[in-house]
Amino acid sequence: MNSTPRPFTTMPAILTVLRAKALFSPPADTTAAETIPSDTPIERRGKAKRVLIIGAGLSGLVAGFELMRAGHDVTILEGQMRPGGRVHTLRSPFSDGLTTEAGAGRIPANHRWTYKYIQQFGLKTIPFAPESLATLVSIQGQQVSLTPATRLSQHFDLSREEQGLGLAELAERYIVPAIRTIRSSSDITAPDWPPASLQKFDQYTLPEFLRGQGASRAATDLLLSGALTQKASALYVLRVLAATDLNRTEKIQGGNDLLPRAIADRLADRIIYGSRVVSFAEEESRVSVTFLQDGTYHSLEADYLICSLPFSVLRNLESMPHFSQLKRQAIREMPYMSMVKVALQTKTRYWEQQGLSGFVQADLAEIWSPAWDQASPRGILQLYQEGEVAEELDRMSPEQRLRFAASYIGKVFPGLSPDFEQSTSYSWQLDKFACGAAADLRPGDLYSWYPAVASAEGRIHFAGEHTSATPAFMQGAITSGYRAATEVNERS
Ligand SMILES: Cc1cc2nc3c(=O)[nH]c(=O)nc-3n(C[C@H](O)[C@H](O)[C@H](O)COP(=O)(O)OP(=O)(O)OC[C@H]3O[C@@H](n4cnc5c(N)ncnc54)[C@H](O)[C@@H]3O)c2cc1C
């Protein structure tokens, strides 16, 4: 690449920076009071309904599982040959059974809906990163190991007012007051969120908001290092931060896809794989769906439909009902983040010998060591890239992409070359079943078409992370699937 564009990073990573070595104390957790349903099935209302669900990602699976348990007649149409959608554990081409995550990686400690299903299906979680090894921040040409004692001003060009502040204090000064305001203003999971009083936070992106608070360039870069979207509305990101406590993050032992696979196993042949939906319609008292399977068109009818497709995919369907003006606008305009992960298998985890975890928050990307817990001397170093740089990676050949990732990672962890064995990469914007990594609402969207995103239209209900209060997280997919199931269950 000739020029290096300003990085855009993905939502969850600011949280990793903020939690780095427990430097960040989030404000009191109002989501702790959130009601999580018990494992008992929802009680069926009225007669059993025939329900079609498009998509066997986590939202479609949870909706299908709950409706099936309530006694409804469920069919899920899934375009791919596997369940899980954006929860996608890569098991190939690695040796020794090593795995990494192309999609969802970390589970925040307070994502209680996610943990509820993990436990219900008997799965185990382990820490996301090794806690005894150091995480690095690599920004503005400086590489710093973050500990509570790290004096940021020795490394970065902080303003006079910021001298002596650590990362936690920077967050406390520039981000936490806004999170407190958002939490105290209304229920952040309410369907009519956001209240008018929060519109002031929706006029800027998060970098603009931080600079408006007086943060220096260095403080802004530090707080946004890693994988945090930079184009999204500050309010949209701050709500996620308000609902997400990353003092501790975990992953599912054996791979995050074990959760969607376990739910899919229970749904068994109610899921029809390899069925790409091309259109759907509502006619009087029924819905109908047309899908392509093995090159042949098929149709199915039902009483109700749950559409869990990302709007980035939905807008490309051949036809759908004539929804309300705002819903159509949302489907047409909802922006999505671009993300690419490039994973490099190594003969050893040589960085661990230097006391390093292999996890890095950078101003171009994040680096992960996703196989740190796996029983092999081998390791994986994975470049995690969002935004314009991710789109540049799409335009490269596999060899160029590998060279880019190896050169980037090798600068942070010298010694990569002799240890390198093989690599693979995954682009979410090139995945035709996702067309992007996660919904990424821009300033102004929340107060224009956003209220129409999750609401049902006639016999058609909507699920998916983009319809939830925790977009870009498994929790958002799960809560939206549960909501859609209860909505359909309540229909007479
Ligand atoms: C790179 C990346 C990093 C992430 N990091 C995290 C993280 O650290 N922690 C976390 O909790 N979450 C994370 N997430 C978010 C999480 O993965 C998603 O929020 C969640 O998986 C979305 O589930 P969903 O059901 O809404 O959508 P999807 O998983 O996209 O499900 C939609 C389903 O519809 C299917 N489909 C698409 N088109 C058709 C069609 N025409 N016909 C039939 N089926 C179709 C797809 O194949 C898919 O199975 C990350 C996601 C990505 C991409």
The ligand as a Gaussian input file, in Angstrom:
#p B3LYP/6-31G(d) Opt

LIG

0 1
 C      -15.462000      -9.381000      13.015000
 C      -16.514000      -9.470000      14.074000
 C      -16.164000      -9.337000      15.402000
 C      -17.130000      -9.477000      16.392000
 N      -16.744000      -9.438000      17.700000
 C      -17.645000      -9.741000      18.653000
 C      -17.230000      -9.930000      19.992000
 O      -16.041000      -9.813000      20.300000
 N      -18.169000     -10.251000      20.928000
 C      -19.472000     -10.427000      20.602000
 O      -20.271000     -10.755000      21.502000
 N      -19.900000     -10.255000      19.342000
 C      -19.018000      -9.917000      18.359000
 N      -19.420000      -9.797000      17.067000
 C      -20.858000      -9.674000      16.784000
 C      -21.644000     -10.974000      16.689000
 O      -20.943000     -11.902000      15.929000
 C      -22.981000     -10.639000      16.008000
 O      -23.632000      -9.592000      16.710000
 C      -23.945000     -11.804000      15.937000
 O      -23.301000     -12.995000      15.609000
 C      -25.010000     -11.478000      14.892000
 O      -25.993000     -12.477000      14.854000
 P      -27.282000     -12.249000      13.968000
 O      -28.146000     -13.417000      14.137000
 O      -27.832000     -10.907000      14.228000
 O      -26.751000     -12.175000      12.461000
 P      -25.935000     -13.246000      11.603000
 O      -25.029000     -14.016000      12.458000
 O      -25.354000     -12.495000      10.466000
 O      -27.084000     -14.228000      11.078000
 C      -27.759000     -14.055000       9.856000
 C      -27.869000     -15.424000       9.186000
 O      -28.596000     -15.264000       7.971000
 C      -27.983000     -16.075000       6.975000
 N      -28.336000     -15.503000       5.680000
 C      -27.844000     -14.404000       5.077000
 N      -28.466000     -14.194000       3.904000
 C      -29.380000     -15.186000       3.766000
 C      -30.358000     -15.488000       2.784000
 N      -30.538000     -14.735000       1.691000
 N      -31.140000     -16.574000       2.970000
 C      -31.014000     -17.355000       4.076000
 N      -30.097000     -17.100000       5.040000
 C      -29.306000     -16.029000       4.889000
 C      -26.502000     -15.977000       7.280000
 O      -25.787000     -17.031000       6.691000
 C      -26.507000     -16.012000       8.807000
 O      -26.414000     -17.338000       9.274000
 C      -18.482000      -9.680000      16.042000
 C      -18.844000      -9.792000      14.701000
 C      -17.866000      -9.695000      13.719000
 C      -18.269000      -9.866000      12.277000

